[in-house]
């Protein structure tokens, strides 16, 4: 007997996401505008050949596309990921199918499990390998099922919004500028040894350094875009899972609590899960000072009262937990 799921949205308070969407559009526009200005300046000021310029762009784009294609295989190997069969966790497969249909996805992502202790989850994949959503063994052992459902709603939000492709496209631009800057820097360095006054060595050296600095600046925009995508995925869970905002708040607090407790043992054992931390639902490097959970809702409130560090968040791929939990408050009736 085939179970049919309702594809209608979960009733939720009306929350405008236009500000979030406009922020993402504005960030992409800013990166594109800065990159265009840099490229035009390089071509006109230094008289670089269009063929050489496009050759560099082609190389960087091809390299990133190659990473995108083989990325799922690398993630599977690093995090010991394997398919999660239906007979192991049939309820998880039902949850993924239900949320995928409510989200309007044209496919059901493949459910995977990562055999690692840290509680977390991530979505990844491409049209060649298929799209996947993975939960860790630690997540299944520490979170109740209703909170795991909210986590899966978040991850399917990343797939719905094509975040892997968006972040790939936006991260290519700083990489191109950095590579051009590095090439000019090296060219200027070697030109300086020739003692040719007209070789332009010092100028190439200076421009190369400036371009590498610009690439680091643009990476801050990339981090900001990554944080916006996390807010967007959180909103997706809140709108497509019953009581999703509250469940996700509890899930995030629980994940941070258990990750903080495990971190000392991870360091002592030489384990690190920060290689692809931008894929995780919660940053594994975030520390939580709570020693134990008396009441999960009280822990959520304690986290929301924290004051984010602007400098710390500036270089983070995830929003500060306090700001993230407060964002989810918008979807909770009576908050």
ZAVOVEX-855848 format. One record per residue (C-alpha): x, y, z; residue number from 1; residue in three letters. Coordinates in nm, 4 decimals. Layout:
# residues N
        X        Y        Z   i  aa
        X        Y        Z NUM ALA
...
***
This chain:
# residues 335
        X        Y        Z   i  aa
   0.0000   0.0000   0.0000   1 UNK
   0.1464   0.3345  -0.1018   2 UNK
   0.1200   0.6108   0.1539   3 UNK
   0.0146   0.9474   0.0142   4 UNK
   0.1424   1.2669   0.1686   5 UNK
  -0.0121   1.6077   0.1580   6 UNK
   0.1875   1.8491  -0.0559   7 UNK
   0.0377   2.1575   0.1061   8 UNK
   0.2499   2.3933   0.3132   9 UNK
   0.2454   2.3775   0.6906  10 UNK
   0.0284   2.6599   0.8308  11 UNK
   0.2685   2.9225   0.9647  12 UNK
   0.2751   3.2907   1.0534  13 UNK
   0.3209   3.5167   0.7537  14 UNK
   0.6854   3.6066   0.7492  15 UNK
   0.8273   3.8186   0.4706  16 UNK
   1.1440   3.6726   0.3222  17 UNK
   1.1927   3.9595   0.0789  18 UNK
   1.4536   4.1284   0.2957  19 UNK
   1.6544   3.8050   0.3007  20 UNK
   1.6163   3.7541  -0.0732  21 UNK
   1.7099   4.1148  -0.1508  22 UNK
   2.0200   4.0787   0.0689  23 UNK
   2.1277   3.7758  -0.1337  24 UNK
   2.0630   3.9537  -0.4637  25 UNK
   2.2495   4.2603  -0.3390  26 UNK
   2.5477   4.0512  -0.2298  27 UNK
   2.5704   3.8788  -0.5672  28 UNK
   2.5376   4.2147  -0.7425  29 UNK
   2.8142   4.3659  -0.5277  30 UNK
   3.0534   4.0788  -0.5987  31 UNK
   2.9771   4.0940  -0.9723  32 UNK
   3.0196   4.4715  -0.9855  33 UNK
   3.3512   4.4686  -0.7989  34 UNK
   3.4806   4.1817  -1.0118  35 UNK
   3.3762   4.3549  -1.3352  36 UNK
   3.5521   4.6754  -1.2297  37 UNK
   3.8666   4.4812  -1.1432  38 UNK
   3.8663   4.2877  -1.4712  39 UNK
   3.8123   4.5981  -1.6854  40 UNK
   4.0866   4.7853  -1.4971  41 UNK
   4.3321   4.4993  -1.5464  42 UNK
   4.2625   4.4693  -1.9175  43 UNK
   4.2857   4.8421  -1.9931  44 UNK
   4.5646   4.9462  -1.7551  45 UNK
   4.8035   4.6552  -1.8017  46 UNK
   4.7013   4.5790  -2.1620  47 UNK
   4.6659   4.2070  -2.0939  48 UNK
   4.5686   3.9925  -2.3890  49 UNK
   4.2038   3.8938  -2.3963  50 UNK
   4.3091   3.5383  -2.4834  51 UNK
   4.5363   3.5158  -2.1811  52 UNK
   4.2703   3.6644  -1.9573  53 UNK
   4.0019   3.4238  -2.0742  54 UNK
   4.2497   3.1401  -2.0515  55 UNK
   4.2923   3.2090  -1.6788  56 UNK
   3.9152   3.2307  -1.6293  57 UNK
   3.8642   2.9086  -1.8237  58 UNK
   4.1204   2.7257  -1.6116  59 UNK
   3.9666   2.8401  -1.2811  60 UNK
   3.6107   2.7618  -1.3922  61 UNK
   3.7142   2.4186  -1.5195  62 UNK
   3.8941   2.3448  -1.1918  63 UNK
   3.5899   2.4422  -0.9838  64 UNK
   3.3576   2.2407  -1.2061  65 UNK
   3.5868   1.9413  -1.1655  66 UNK
   3.5722   1.9841  -0.7873  67 UNK
   3.1932   2.0119  -0.8065  68 UNK
   3.1654   1.6890  -1.0063  69 UNK
   3.3979   1.4787  -0.7899  70 UNK
   3.3007   1.6536  -0.4649  71 UNK
   3.0323   1.4002  -0.3618  72 UNK
   3.2828   1.1140  -0.3932  73 UNK
   3.5362   1.3041  -0.1815  74 UNK
   3.2736   1.3789   0.0848  75 UNK
   3.1651   1.0144   0.0900  76 UNK
   3.5251   0.9039   0.1453  77 UNK
   3.6164   1.1668   0.4074  78 UNK
   3.3029   1.1238   0.6179  79 UNK
   3.2482   0.7501   0.5617  80 UNK
   2.9127   0.8105   0.3965  81 UNK
   2.6976   0.5239   0.2719  82 UNK
   2.3359   0.4897   0.1563  83 UNK
   2.0872   0.4487   0.4386  84 UNK
   1.8571   0.1625   0.3477  85 UNK
   1.4857   0.1899   0.4089  86 UNK
   1.4740  -0.1117   0.6405  87 UNK
   1.7269   0.0560   0.8759  88 UNK
   1.5334   0.3804   0.9271  89 UNK
   1.2045   0.3644   0.7346  90 UNK
   1.0696   0.6670   0.9218  91 UNK
   1.3543   0.8866   0.7928  92 UNK
   1.2808   0.7881   0.4332  93 UNK
   0.9145   0.8747   0.4892  94 UNK
   1.0136   1.2144   0.6316  95 UNK
   1.2418   1.2975   0.3375  96 UNK
   0.9742   1.2003   0.0853  97 UNK
   0.7098   1.4029   0.2697  98 UNK
   0.9208   1.7202   0.2934  99 UNK
   1.0443   1.6866  -0.0653 100 UNK
   0.6859   1.6760  -0.1923 101 UNK
   0.5793   1.9667   0.0250 102 UNK
   0.8811   2.1637  -0.0990 103 UNK
   0.7908   2.1059  -0.4616 104 UNK
   1.1139   1.9211  -0.5399 105 UNK
   1.0970   1.7260  -0.8648 106 UNK
   1.3049   1.4455  -0.7139 107 UNK
   1.3486   1.2616  -0.3867 108 UNK
   1.7086   1.3059  -0.2677 109 UNK
   1.8976   0.9940  -0.1701 110 UNK
   1.9194   0.9488   0.2056 111 UNK
   2.2717   0.8792   0.3327 112 UNK
   2.4369   0.8223   0.6686 113 UNK
   2.7842   0.9410   0.7683 114 UNK
   2.9447   0.7073   1.0190 115 UNK
   3.0895   0.9789   1.2406 116 UNK
   3.0110   1.0601   1.6028 117 UNK
   2.9551   1.4342   1.5751 118 UNK
   2.5839   1.5212   1.5455 119 UNK
   2.5256   1.7024   1.2184 120 UNK
   2.3754   1.6791   0.8708 121 UNK
   2.4515   1.8079   0.5225 122 UNK
   2.3153   1.8161   0.1675 123 UNK
   2.5319   1.7746  -0.1403 124 UNK
   2.5437   1.6270  -0.4888 125 UNK
   2.5009   1.7293  -0.8518 126 UNK
   2.3059   1.6107  -1.1588 127 UNK
   2.5782   1.3558  -1.2392 128 UNK
   2.5922   1.1860  -0.8984 129 UNK
   2.2372   1.2630  -0.7892 130 UNK
   2.1368   1.4825  -0.4967 131 UNK
   2.1863   1.3517  -0.1460 132 UNK
   2.1076   1.4434   0.2106 133 UNK
   2.3200   1.2872   0.4834 134 UNK
   2.2715   1.2555   0.8568 135 UNK
   2.5509   1.1490   1.0873 136 UNK
   2.5370   0.8563   1.3245 137 UNK
   2.5835   1.1045   1.6071 138 UNK
   2.2746   1.2987   1.5005 139 UNK
   2.0528   0.9907   1.5077 140 UNK
   2.1847   0.8901   1.8497 141 UNK
   2.1435   1.2295   2.0193 142 UNK
   1.8341   1.3968   1.8688 143 UNK
   1.4707   1.2868   1.8947 144 UNK
   1.2975   1.2062   1.5675 145 UNK
   1.0917   1.5263   1.5504 146 UNK
   1.4095   1.7372   1.5707 147 UNK
   1.5795   1.5211   1.3077 148 UNK
   1.2788   1.5991   1.0880 149 UNK
   1.3436   1.9718   1.1250 150 UNK
   1.7117   1.9190   1.0425 151 UNK
   1.6137   1.7305   0.7270 152 UNK
   1.3783   2.0159   0.6388 153 UNK
   1.6744   2.2529   0.6581 154 UNK
   1.8914   2.0328   0.4379 155 UNK
   1.6219   1.9877   0.1761 156 UNK
   1.5952   2.3652   0.1780 157 UNK
   1.9552   2.3805   0.0559 158 UNK
   1.8656   2.1461  -0.2300 159 UNK
   1.5473   2.3387  -0.3088 160 UNK
   1.7402   2.6671  -0.3288 161 UNK
   2.0285   2.5090  -0.5278 162 UNK
   2.2745   2.6374  -0.2710 163 UNK
   2.5595   2.4112  -0.3836 164 UNK
   2.5481   2.5614  -0.7341 165 UNK
   2.4943   2.9170  -0.6074 166 UNK
   2.7920   2.8988  -0.3721 167 UNK
   3.0043   2.7405  -0.6464 168 UNK
   2.9251   3.0239  -0.8879 169 UNK
   2.9862   3.2983  -0.6358 170 UNK
   3.3111   3.1497  -0.5014 171 UNK
   3.4645   3.1272  -0.8505 172 UNK
   3.4980   3.5060  -0.8766 173 UNK
   3.7384   3.5571  -0.5806 174 UNK
   3.9359   3.2541  -0.6995 175 UNK
   3.9826   3.4064  -1.0461 176 UNK
   4.0947   3.7413  -0.9032 177 UNK
   4.3334   3.5712  -0.6612 178 UNK
   4.4894   3.3611  -0.9385 179 UNK
   4.5349   3.6638  -1.1661 180 UNK
   4.6892   3.8539  -0.8750 181 UNK
   4.9229   3.5655  -0.7979 182 UNK
   5.0331   3.5412  -1.1629 183 UNK
   5.1054   3.9159  -1.1743 184 UNK
   5.2836   3.8992  -0.8392 185 UNK
   5.5124   3.6185  -0.9573 186 UNK
   5.5694   3.7930  -1.2922 187 UNK
   5.6611   4.1161  -1.1165 188 UNK
   5.8924   3.9357  -0.8761 189 UNK
   6.0890   3.7666  -1.1531 190 UNK
   6.0894   4.0820  -1.3652 191 UNK
   6.2675   4.2600  -1.0810 192 UNK
   6.5721   4.0364  -1.1221 193 UNK
   6.6225   4.1412  -1.4838 194 UNK
   6.7187   4.4990  -1.3933 195 UNK
   6.5124   4.6235  -1.6852 196 UNK
   6.3703   4.9646  -1.6092 197 UNK
   6.0840   4.9189  -1.8521 198 UNK
   5.9978   4.5653  -1.7454 199 UNK
   5.7208   4.6931  -1.5187 200 UNK
   5.8222   4.4549  -1.2420 201 UNK
   5.7372   4.6776  -0.9420 202 UNK
   5.4018   4.7708  -1.0938 203 UNK
   5.3082   4.4075  -1.1583 204 UNK
   5.4187   4.3195  -0.8063 205 UNK
   5.2016   4.5930  -0.6538 206 UNK
   4.8969   4.5135  -0.8663 207 UNK
   4.9336   4.1456  -0.7857 208 UNK
   4.9298   4.2151  -0.4118 209 UNK
   4.6294   4.4468  -0.4487 210 UNK
   4.4355   4.1853  -0.6444 211 UNK
   4.5045   3.9171  -0.3841 212 UNK
   4.3815   4.1591  -0.1188 213 UNK
   4.0654   4.2216  -0.3233 214 UNK
   4.0071   3.8462  -0.3473 215 UNK
   4.0181   3.8195   0.0337 216 UNK
   3.7703   4.1078   0.0547 217 UNK
   3.5357   3.9325  -0.1872 218 UNK
   3.5635   3.6139   0.0177 219 UNK
   3.4019   3.8068   0.3032 220 UNK
   3.1039   3.8586   0.0710 221 UNK
   3.1079   3.4851  -0.0015 222 UNK
   3.0971   3.4099   0.3722 223 UNK
   2.8098   3.6566   0.4088 224 UNK
   2.6216   3.4864   0.1252 225 UNK
   2.6779   3.1508   0.2949 226 UNK
   2.5265   3.2873   0.6161 227 UNK
   2.2251   3.4199   0.4243 228 UNK
   2.1718   3.0784   0.2661 229 UNK
   2.1653   2.9235   0.6134 230 UNK
   1.8905   3.1650   0.7180 231 UNK
   1.7031   3.0768   0.3988 232 UNK
   1.7313   2.7020   0.4648 233 UNK
   1.6162   2.7556   0.8250 234 UNK
   1.3112   2.9384   0.6903 235 UNK
   1.2411   2.6464   0.4586 236 UNK
   1.2350   2.4053   0.7529 237 UNK
   1.0065   2.6379   0.9474 238 UNK
   0.7599   2.6574   0.6575 239 UNK
   0.7606   2.2909   0.5527 240 UNK
   0.7743   2.1040   0.8843 241 UNK
   0.4972   2.1134   1.1432 242 UNK
   0.6194   2.3399   1.4250 243 UNK
   0.9458   2.3400   1.2317 244 UNK
   1.0882   2.6611   1.3779 245 UNK
   1.0624   2.5404   1.7367 246 UNK
   1.1916   2.1940   1.6483 247 UNK
   1.4874   2.3369   1.4582 248 UNK
   1.5749   2.5702   1.7461 249 UNK
   1.5884   2.2734   1.9804 250 UNK
   1.7840   2.0677   1.7285 251 UNK
   2.0465   2.3394   1.6758 252 UNK
   2.0875   2.3912   2.0505 253 UNK
   2.1217   2.0175   2.1081 254 UNK
   2.3715   1.9791   1.8224 255 UNK
   2.5899   2.2612   1.9576 256 UNK
   2.5693   2.1223   2.3109 257 UNK
   2.6802   1.7709   2.2180 258 UNK
   2.9422   1.8945   1.9708 259 UNK
   3.0984   2.1131   2.2435 260 UNK
   3.1088   1.8186   2.4824 261 UNK
   3.2720   1.5965   2.2194 262 UNK
   3.5207   1.8570   2.0949 263 UNK
   3.7867   1.7848   2.3578 264 UNK
   3.7871   1.4160   2.2676 265 UNK
   3.7919   1.4990   1.8976 266 UNK
   4.1042   1.7147   1.9430 267 UNK
   4.2767   1.4545   2.1595 268 UNK
   4.1968   1.1873   1.9024 269 UNK
   4.3271   1.3995   1.6178 270 UNK
   3.9860   1.4189   1.4477 271 UNK
   3.8694   1.7237   1.2591 272 UNK
   3.5396   1.7752   1.0804 273 UNK
   3.6112   2.1295   0.9619 274 UNK
   3.7198   2.0429   0.6062 275 UNK
   3.3718   2.0944   0.4636 276 UNK
   3.2077   2.2682   0.7585 277 UNK
   3.0143   2.5019   0.5286 278 UNK
   2.8089   2.1937   0.4317 279 UNK
   2.7046   2.1214   0.7916 280 UNK
   2.3818   2.2509   0.9422 281 UNK
   2.5820   2.3844   1.2392 282 UNK
   2.9451   2.4974   1.2502 283 UNK
   3.1395   2.2194   1.4319 284 UNK
   3.3881   2.4803   1.5559 285 UNK
   3.1264   2.6749   1.7525 286 UNK
   3.1632   2.6441   2.1294 287 UNK
   2.8751   2.6217   2.3758 288 UNK
   2.9517   2.6903   2.7421 289 UNK
   2.6539   2.5003   2.8891 290 UNK
   2.7723   2.2041   3.0993 291 UNK
   2.4509   2.0062   3.0812 292 UNK
   2.0951   2.0334   2.9552 293 UNK
   1.8362   2.0915   3.2242 294 UNK
   1.5679   2.2031   2.9839 295 UNK
   1.6224   2.2217   2.6087 296 UNK
   1.3908   2.5220   2.5721 297 UNK
   1.5791   2.7032   2.8471 298 UNK
   1.9045   2.6294   2.6632 299 UNK
   1.7540   2.7814   2.3498 300 UNK
   1.6645   3.0963   2.5434 301 UNK
   2.0143   3.1126   2.6966 302 UNK
   2.1726   3.0944   2.3524 303 UNK
   1.9423   3.3663   2.2159 304 UNK
   2.0640   3.6030   2.4879 305 UNK
   2.4265   3.5719   2.3757 306 UNK
   2.5899   3.8738   2.2134 307 UNK
   2.7475   3.7895   1.8758 308 UNK
   3.0999   3.9036   1.7992 309 UNK
   3.1015   4.0981   1.4749 310 UNK
   3.4612   4.0025   1.3962 311 UNK
   3.3999   3.6350   1.4678 312 UNK
   3.0913   3.6196   1.2475 313 UNK
   3.2617   3.8127   0.9676 314 UNK
   3.4817   3.5126   0.8889 315 UNK
   3.2164   3.2479   0.9559 316 UNK
   3.0165   3.0457   0.7038 317 UNK
   2.7284   3.0166   0.9528 318 UNK
   2.5298   3.2869   1.1345 319 UNK
   2.5925   3.3265   1.5050 320 UNK
   2.3663   3.0782   1.6911 321 UNK
   2.1905   3.3584   1.8820 322 UNK
   2.0963   3.5443   1.5636 323 UNK
   1.9926   3.2236   1.3970 324 UNK
   1.7597   3.1183   1.6781 325 UNK
   1.6131   3.4683   1.6947 326 UNK
   1.5454   3.4515   1.3197 327 UNK
   1.3435   3.1336   1.3757 328 UNK
   1.1364   3.3158   1.6387 329 UNK
   0.9673   3.5004   1.3496 330 UNK
   0.7974   3.1772   1.2466 331 UNK
   0.6624   3.0941   1.5913 332 UNK
   0.3120   3.2178   1.6666 333 UNK
   0.2998   3.4517   1.9636 334 UNK
   0.6739   3.5302   1.9576 335 UNK
***
